[in-house]
Amino acid sequence: MQAYILLNCNTGSEVELISELKKYPEITEVNGIWGKYDVFLKVCSDDPDGIDKIVSTLRNHKDITNSYTMHVLYGQGGTIDELESGRD
């Protein structure tokens, strides 16, 4: 499973939050961004409930104020083969 997640966080917590999020093995990409959201995540998990577990963790984080999760639709650009061969 793969998803992209956009986060809003408390002002001034971005650098510390990004550093913390990089420690999660399911989070394969983390970037601070400009615009409506503050942080962009790419999340991959072999566990069918893995994405839900990460989202739950994020929603309970003291510095995260909002999240928006977009699950990848396989067959529309992303494929199961890509996920299994290295999470590309």
C-alpha positions in Angstrom: 0.0 0.0 0.0 1.1 3.5 -0.7 -0.3 6.9 0.2 0.7 10.6 0.1 -0.1 12.6 3.2 -0.2 16.4 3.6 0.1 17.8 7.0 -0.4 21.1 8.8 1.6 21.7 12.0 2.0 24.2 14.7 4.0 27.2 13.6 7.7 26.8 14.3 7.5 23.0 14.8 8.3 22.1 11.2 12.0 21.3 11.4 11.6 19.2 14.6 8.5 17.4 13.2 10.2 16.6 9.9 13.3 15.2 11.7 11.0 13.0 13.9 8.9 11.7 10.9 12.1 10.6 9.0 12.6 8.0 11.7 9.4 6.0 10.8 10.4 3.2 8.3 7.0 3.4 6.6 7.6 7.1 5.7 9.8 7.0 2.7 9.8 10.7 1.8 9.3 13.8 4.0 9.5 17.4 2.7 8.6 20.8 4.1 6.4 22.6 1.5 5.0 26.0 0.9 1.2 26.6 0.5 -1.9 25.4 2.2 0.0 22.5 3.9 3.3 22.5 5.7 4.7 18.9 5.2 4.4 16.3 2.5 4.8 12.6 3.2 5.1 9.5 1.0 4.1 6.4 3.0 4.5 2.8 2.0 3.5 -0.3 4.0 3.2 -4.0 3.2 0.7 -4.3 6.0 -2.8 -3.7 4.8 -3.5 -1.7 8.0 -0.1 0.1 7.9 -1.3 3.3 6.3 -4.2 3.5 8.8 -1.8 3.0 11.7 0.5 5.8 10.5 -2.4 8.2 10.0 -3.7 7.4 13.5 -0.2 8.1 14.9 0.0 11.4 13.0 -3.5 12.6 14.1 -2.4 12.0 17.7 0.9 13.9 17.4 1.0 17.1 19.5 2.3 19.3 16.7 0.1 18.1 13.8 -3.1 20.1 13.5 -4.5 18.7 10.3 -3.9 15.8 7.8 -5.1 15.0 4.3 -4.4 11.4 3.1 -4.4 10.3 -0.6 -4.2 6.6 -1.2 -2.5 5.5 -4.4 -4.9 3.7 -6.9 -3.0 0.8 -8.4 -3.6 0.5 -12.1 -3.7 4.3 -12.5 0.0 5.0 -12.6 1.1 3.0 -9.6 1.2 -0.8 -9.7 1.5 -3.5 -7.1 4.7 -4.7 -9.0 6.3 -1.3 -8.3 5.5 -1.5 -4.6 6.9 -5.0 -4.3 10.1 -4.2 -6.2 11.3 -1.4 -4.1 8.5 1.0 -3.2 9.0 3.2 -6.2 
